[in-house]
Amino acid sequence: MSELPFGPDAVTAIAAHMNGDHAEDNVLICRAFGGVEPSSALVRGLDAEALVFTAVVDGADTEVRVPWSAPLKDRVQVRHEVVRMYQEACAKLGVEPRGH
């Protein structure tokens, strides 16, 4: 994993937000960009290069790394990147995006 420009408390907060408020988005992102068909997916971490999920595929935990469009330089980029991933996942899968 590449070093982050922010600390572990920020990673914990981002994961809690994604898992608590965007669980369905996690699944869509993993389906579109992770090459898996998960029944669920939780953000387990992130680094400067990718968002890291644990996806449940056929009953087994599978790590899925979805790369950012460019390495992260600050925390503000995370939200923009996750929204981009979600929108692109919806387009790729033919799902109507909802407002965030």
Stockholm file with secondary structure:
# STOCKHOLM 1.0

chainA/1-100         MSELPFGPDAVTAIAAHMNGDHAEDNVLICRAFGGVEPSSALVRGLDAEALVFTAVVDGADTEVRVPWSAPLKDRVQVRHEVVRMYQEACAKLGVEPRGH
#=GR chainA/1-100 SS CCCCSSCHHHHHHHHHHHHHHCHHHHHHHHHHHSSCCCSEEEEEEECSSEEEEEEEETTEEEEEEEECSSCCCSTHHHHHHHHHHHHHHHHHHTCCCCCC
#=GC SS_cons         CCCCSSCHHHHHHHHHHHHHHCHHHHHHHHHHHSSCCCSEEEEEEECSSEEEEEEEETTEEEEEEEECSSCCCSTHHHHHHHHHHHHHHHHHHTCCCCCC
//
